[in-house]
Amino acid sequence: MQADVPLVIPEVNPDHLNLLETQTWRKQSGGYIVTNPNCSAIGLVLALKPLADRFGLESVFVSTMQAVSGAGYPGVASLDILGNVVPYIKGEEEKLEAETLKLLGKLSGNSVKPLNARVSAHCNRVPVEDGHTESVSIKLATRVTREEILAAWSEFAPLASYALPIAPSQPIEWSPADDRPQPRLDRMRGNGMAATVGRLRPCSLLDWKFTVLSHNTIRGGAGGGSIEW
């Protein structure tokens, strides 16, 4: 979160890489630091990016159901997680809220101006091996239809023309079934690099709500950074 260190999802904010040229150590040694986000932020921000660009984004409420592999090795002890939900992951809610706003922010001189929106996160560890599922409610700056949101997702393919070897041609995939996405069925879409969205419907509290799923180790832990190189 340092001001001159870019936090990057290649499809979302590649222009933030311009911050590299402002880093003092790059001027001194030629080296630089660039980071990829928390695994829970990647799927969420992929789904939010085309909506923020087209319609404006004012508020986000997200509740995560995060796989045990996201805790690293040895992760969460099996007797602590089987048949259980742990409603606390140290530092996760704060990171998810802050990183989302930085990722969707605008490059301004030697830093990024965070998106002017509100994000509230609840983060939970659940007995799933791989794949973070997130229930999301959003308030947009303009009134839009369901069809307009679906179009924004389906038309979002900023890296398609580059034919990068691990970048998915469609980074956001729509699943129309009422009970999808599910980790076992959808986490390997786009070879584990695509975010899957489903259950788009009106929200009585904000405007719209939906579910997003992404593979936390393939896309979240390794793949997002690999695209950059």
C-alpha positions as a Markdown table, in Angstrom:
| # | Residue | x | y | z |
|---|---|---|---|---|
| 1 | Met | 0.0 | 0.0 | 0.0 |
| 2 | Gln | 3.0 | 2.3 | -0.1 |
| 3 | Ala | 2.2 | 5.3 | -2.3 |
| 4 | Asp | 4.8 | 4.7 | -5.0 |
| 5 | Val | 4.3 | 0.9 | -5.2 |
| 6 | Pro | 1.8 | -0.2 | -7.8 |
| 7 | Leu | -0.8 | -2.8 | -6.8 |
| 8 | Val | -1.8 | -4.4 | -10.1 |
| 9 | Ile | -4.3 | -6.7 | -11.7 |
| 10 | Pro | -3.2 | -6.6 | -15.3 |
| 11 | Glu | -6.7 | -6.4 | -16.8 |
| 12 | Val | -7.8 | -3.7 | -14.3 |
| 13 | Asn | -5.0 | -1.1 | -13.8 |
| 14 | Pro | -1.9 | -1.6 | -15.9 |
| 15 | Asp | -1.4 | 2.1 | -16.1 |
| 16 | His | -0.5 | 2.1 | -12.4 |
| 17 | Leu | 2.8 | 0.5 | -13.5 |
| 18 | Asn | 4.0 | 4.0 | -14.4 |
| 19 | Leu | 4.6 | 4.4 | -10.7 |
| 20 | Leu | 7.7 | 2.3 | -11.1 |
| 21 | Glu | 9.5 | 5.2 | -12.6 |
| 22 | Thr | 9.0 | 7.3 | -9.5 |
| 23 | Gln | 10.6 | 4.8 | -7.1 |
| 24 | Thr | 13.8 | 6.0 | -5.6 |
| 25 | Trp | 15.5 | 2.6 | -5.7 |
| 26 | Arg | 14.7 | 2.2 | -9.4 |
| 27 | Lys | 16.6 | 5.5 | -10.0 |
| 28 | Gln | 19.5 | 4.2 | -7.9 |
| 29 | Ser | 19.8 | 0.6 | -9.0 |
| 30 | Gly | 17.4 | -0.1 | -11.8 |
| 31 | Gly | 15.3 | -2.4 | -9.6 |
| 32 | Tyr | 11.7 | -1.9 | -8.8 |
| 33 | Ile | 8.8 | -3.3 | -6.7 |
| 34 | Val | 5.4 | -4.2 | -8.1 |
| 35 | Thr | 2.8 | -6.2 | -6.2 |
| 36 | Asn | -0.3 | -8.2 | -6.9 |
| 37 | Pro | -3.3 | -8.0 | -4.6 |
| 38 | Asn | -4.8 | -10.1 | -1.9 |
| 39 | Cys | -6.4 | -13.3 | -3.3 |
| 40 | Ser | -9.9 | -12.2 | -2.1 |
| 41 | Ala | -9.6 | -8.8 | -3.8 |
| 42 | Ile | -8.7 | -10.2 | -7.3 |
| 43 | Gly | -12.0 | -11.9 | -8.1 |
| 44 | Leu | -14.0 | -9.0 | -6.6 |
| 45 | Val | -12.2 | -6.3 | -8.4 |
| 46 | Leu | -12.3 | -8.1 | -11.8 |
| 47 | Ala | -16.1 | -8.2 | -11.4 |
| 48 | Leu | -16.3 | -4.5 | -10.3 |
| 49 | Lys | -14.0 | -3.0 | -12.8 |
| 50 | Pro | -16.3 | -2.9 | -15.9 |
| 51 | Leu | -19.2 | -1.7 | -13.8 |
| 52 | Ala | -17.2 | 1.1 | -12.2 |
| 53 | Asp | -15.9 | 2.2 | -15.6 |
| 54 | Arg | -19.3 | 2.2 | -17.3 |
| 55 | Phe | -21.7 | 3.2 | -14.5 |
| 56 | Gly | -19.8 | 4.6 | -11.6 |
| 57 | Leu | -19.5 | 2.8 | -8.3 |
| 58 | Glu | -20.6 | 4.3 | -5.0 |
| 59 | Ser | -20.8 | 1.4 | -2.4 |
| 60 | Val | -19.8 | -2.2 | -2.1 |
| 61 | Phe | -20.8 | -4.7 | 0.5 |
| 62 | Val | -19.0 | -8.1 | 0.3 |
| 63 | Ser | -19.1 | -11.2 | 2.4 |
| 64 | Thr | -16.4 | -13.8 | 1.5 |
| 65 | Met | -16.3 | -17.5 | 1.9 |
| 66 | Gln | -12.6 | -18.2 | 1.6 |
| 67 | Ala | -10.9 | -21.6 | 1.0 |
| 68 | Val | -8.5 | -23.1 | 3.5 |
| 69 | Ser | -5.7 | -23.1 | 0.9 |
| 70 | Gly | -5.7 | -19.3 | 1.2 |
| 71 | Ala | -4.2 | -19.7 | 4.7 |
| 72 | Gly | -1.1 | -21.1 | 3.2 |
| 73 | Tyr | 0.7 | -24.3 | 4.4 |
| 74 | Pro | -0.2 | -25.9 | 6.8 |
| 75 | Gly | -3.3 | -23.8 | 6.5 |
| 76 | Val | -6.2 | -24.4 | 9.0 |
| 77 | Ala | -6.1 | -27.5 | 11.0 |
| 78 | Ser | -8.7 | -30.0 | 9.7 |
| 79 | Leu | -10.4 | -30.4 | 13.0 |
| 80 | Asp | -10.8 | -26.7 | 13.3 |
| 81 | Ile | -12.5 | -26.2 | 9.9 |
| 82 | Leu | -14.4 | -29.3 | 9.1 |
| 83 | Gly | -18.1 | -28.7 | 9.8 |
| 84 | Asn | -17.2 | -25.1 | 10.8 |
| 85 | Val | -17.0 | -21.5 | 9.6 |
| 86 | Val | -14.4 | -19.2 | 11.0 |
| 87 | Pro | -15.7 | -15.6 | 10.8 |
| 88 | Tyr | -12.3 | -14.0 | 11.2 |
| 89 | Ile | -9.1 | -13.8 | 9.1 |
| 90 | Lys | -6.6 | -11.5 | 10.6 |
| 91 | Gly | -6.2 | -8.3 | 8.6 |
| 92 | Glu | -8.2 | -9.7 | 5.7 |
| 93 | Glu | -11.2 | -7.3 | 5.9 |
| 94 | Glu | -9.0 | -4.3 | 6.1 |
| 95 | Lys | -6.8 | -5.4 | 3.1 |
| 96 | Leu | -9.9 | -6.2 | 1.0 |
| 97 | Glu | -11.4 | -2.8 | 1.6 |
| 98 | Ala | -8.3 | -0.8 | 1.1 |
| 99 | Glu | -6.9 | -2.7 | -1.9 |
| 100 | Thr | -10.2 | -2.6 | -3.8 |
| 101 | Leu | -10.3 | 1.2 | -3.6 |
| 102 | Lys | -6.6 | 1.5 | -4.7 |
| 103 | Leu | -7.0 | -1.0 | -7.6 |
| 104 | Leu | -10.0 | 0.9 | -8.9 |
| 105 | Gly | -8.4 | 4.3 | -8.3 |
| 106 | Lys | -6.8 | 6.7 | -10.7 |
| 107 | Leu | -3.1 | 7.4 | -11.2 |
| 108 | Ser | -2.3 | 10.9 | -10.1 |
| 109 | Gly | 1.3 | 12.0 | -10.3 |
| 110 | Asn | 3.4 | 9.9 | -8.0 |
| 111 | Ser | 0.5 | 8.1 | -6.3 |
| 112 | Val | -2.9 | 6.5 | -6.8 |
| 113 | Lys | -6.0 | 8.4 | -5.8 |
| 114 | Pro | -8.3 | 5.7 | -4.4 |
| 115 | Leu | -11.8 | 5.3 | -5.9 |
| 116 | Asn | -14.3 | 7.6 | -4.1 |
| 117 | Ala | -16.5 | 4.8 | -2.9 |
| 118 | Arg | -17.3 | 2.9 | 0.3 |
| 119 | Val | -16.4 | -0.8 | 0.8 |
| 120 | Ser | -17.5 | -2.9 | 3.7 |
| 121 | Ala | -16.2 | -6.5 | 3.9 |
| 122 | His | -16.9 | -9.6 | 6.0 |
| 123 | Cys | -14.3 | -12.3 | 5.6 |
| 124 | Asn | -14.9 | -15.9 | 6.5 |
| 125 | Arg | -12.8 | -19.1 | 6.3 |
| 126 | Val | -14.9 | -22.1 | 5.1 |
| 127 | Pro | -14.2 | -25.8 | 4.6 |
| 128 | Val | -13.5 | -25.6 | 0.9 |
| 129 | Glu | -10.1 | -26.6 | -0.5 |
| 130 | Asp | -9.7 | -24.1 | -3.3 |
| 131 | Gly | -11.8 | -21.2 | -4.6 |
| 132 | His | -13.0 | -18.0 | -2.9 |
| 133 | Thr | -16.7 | -17.3 | -3.2 |
| 134 | Glu | -18.0 | -13.8 | -2.5 |
| 135 | Ser | -21.5 | -12.5 | -2.1 |
| 136 | Val | -21.5 | -8.9 | -3.3 |
| 137 | Ser | -24.0 | -6.0 | -3.2 |
| 138 | Ile | -23.3 | -2.8 | -5.0 |
| 139 | Lys | -24.7 | 0.7 | -5.4 |
| 140 | Leu | -24.0 | 2.3 | -8.8 |
| 141 | Ala | -23.9 | 6.0 | -9.7 |
| 142 | Thr | -26.5 | 5.5 | -12.4 |
| 143 | Arg | -29.6 | 3.4 | -12.9 |
| 144 | Val | -28.9 | 0.4 | -15.1 |
| 145 | Thr | -30.6 | -2.7 | -16.3 |
| 146 | Arg | -29.6 | -6.3 | -15.8 |
| 147 | Glu | -28.8 | -6.6 | -19.5 |
| 148 | Glu | -26.4 | -3.6 | -19.3 |
| 149 | Ile | -24.5 | -5.2 | -16.4 |
| 150 | Leu | -24.3 | -8.5 | -18.3 |
| 151 | Ala | -23.0 | -6.7 | -21.4 |
| 152 | Ala | -20.4 | -4.9 | -19.3 |
| 153 | Trp | -19.0 | -8.2 | -18.0 |
| 154 | Ser | -19.1 | -10.0 | -21.4 |
| 155 | Glu | -17.4 | -7.2 | -23.3 |
| 156 | Phe | -14.6 | -6.9 | -20.7 |
| 157 | Ala | -11.6 | -8.4 | -22.4 |
| 158 | Pro | -8.8 | -5.8 | -22.3 |
| 159 | Leu | -5.9 | -8.3 | -22.8 |
| 160 | Ala | -7.5 | -10.4 | -25.6 |
| 161 | Ser | -5.5 | -8.8 | -28.4 |
| 162 | Tyr | -2.2 | -9.6 | -26.7 |
| 163 | Ala | -2.7 | -13.5 | -26.8 |
| 164 | Leu | -0.7 | -13.9 | -23.6 |
| 165 | Pro | -0.2 | -17.5 | -22.7 |
| 166 | Ile | -1.9 | -17.6 | -19.3 |
| 167 | Ala | -4.2 | -14.7 | -19.6 |
| 168 | Pro | -7.9 | -15.8 | -20.0 |
| 169 | Ser | -9.5 | -14.5 | -23.2 |
| 170 | Gln | -12.6 | -13.9 | -21.1 |
| 171 | Pro | -11.5 | -12.8 | -17.6 |
| 172 | Ile | -15.1 | -12.6 | -16.4 |
| 173 | Glu | -17.4 | -15.6 | -17.2 |
| 174 | Trp | -21.1 | -15.5 | -16.6 |
| 175 | Ser | -22.9 | -18.5 | -15.2 |
| 176 | Pro | -26.7 | -18.3 | -15.7 |
| 177 | Ala | -27.7 | -21.3 | -13.4 |
| 178 | Asp | -29.5 | -20.3 | -10.2 |
| 179 | Asp | -27.0 | -22.3 | -8.0 |
| 180 | Arg | -23.7 | -21.2 | -9.6 |
| 181 | Pro | -20.9 | -20.4 | -9.4 |
| 182 | Gln | -19.6 | -23.2 | -7.1 |
| 183 | Pro | -16.0 | -23.9 | -6.3 |
| 184 | Arg | -16.0 | -27.5 | -7.4 |
| 185 | Leu | -17.7 | -26.8 | -10.7 |
| 186 | Asp | -16.3 | -23.3 | -11.7 |
| 187 | Arg | -13.0 | -22.6 | -10.1 |
| 188 | Met | -11.0 | -23.9 | -13.1 |
| 189 | Arg | -12.7 | -21.7 | -15.7 |
| 190 | Gly | -10.1 | -20.0 | -17.9 |
| 191 | Asn | -7.6 | -22.6 | -16.6 |
| 192 | Gly | -8.2 | -21.2 | -13.1 |
| 193 | Met | -7.5 | -17.6 | -14.3 |
| 194 | Ala | -11.1 | -16.4 | -14.9 |
| 195 | Ala | -13.6 | -15.0 | -12.3 |
| 196 | Thr | -17.1 | -16.5 | -12.6 |
| 197 | Val | -20.1 | -14.4 | -11.8 |
| 198 | Gly | -23.7 | -15.5 | -11.3 |
| 199 | Arg | -26.9 | -14.9 | -9.4 |
| 200 | Leu | -27.3 | -11.3 | -10.6 |
| 201 | Arg | -30.5 | -9.8 | -9.1 |
| 202 | Pro | -31.8 | -6.6 | -7.7 |
| 203 | Cys | -30.8 | -5.7 | -4.1 |
| 204 | Ser | -33.3 | -4.2 | -1.8 |
| 205 | Leu | -30.6 | -2.5 | 0.2 |
| 206 | Leu | -28.4 | -1.2 | -2.6 |
| 207 | Asp | -28.9 | -1.6 | -6.3 |
| 208 | Trp | -27.7 | -5.1 | -7.5 |
| 209 | Lys | -26.3 | -8.2 | -5.9 |
| 210 | Phe | -24.3 | -11.1 | -7.4 |
| 211 | Thr | -21.9 | -13.9 | -6.5 |
| 212 | Val | -18.3 | -14.0 | -7.8 |
| 213 | Leu | -15.9 | -17.0 | -7.6 |
| 214 | Ser | -12.2 | -17.1 | -8.3 |
| 215 | His | -9.4 | -19.6 | -7.8 |
| 216 | Asn | -7.4 | -18.2 | -4.9 |
| 217 | Thr | -4.1 | -20.0 | -5.6 |
| 218 | Ile | -4.0 | -20.1 | -9.4 |
| 219 | Arg | -5.4 | -16.6 | -10.1 |
| 220 | Gly | -5.0 | -15.1 | -6.6 |
| 221 | Gly | -1.6 | -16.4 | -5.5 |
| 222 | Ala | 0.4 | -16.9 | -8.6 |
| 223 | Gly | -1.3 | -16.3 | -11.9 |
| 224 | Gly | -2.1 | -12.6 | -11.5 |
| 225 | Gly | 1.5 | -11.8 | -11.0 |
| 226 | Ser | 2.7 | -14.0 | -13.8 |
| 227 | Ile | 0.6 | -12.1 | -16.4 |
| 228 | Glu | 2.6 | -9.0 | -15.5 |
| 229 | Trp | 5.8 | -10.6 | -16.6 |
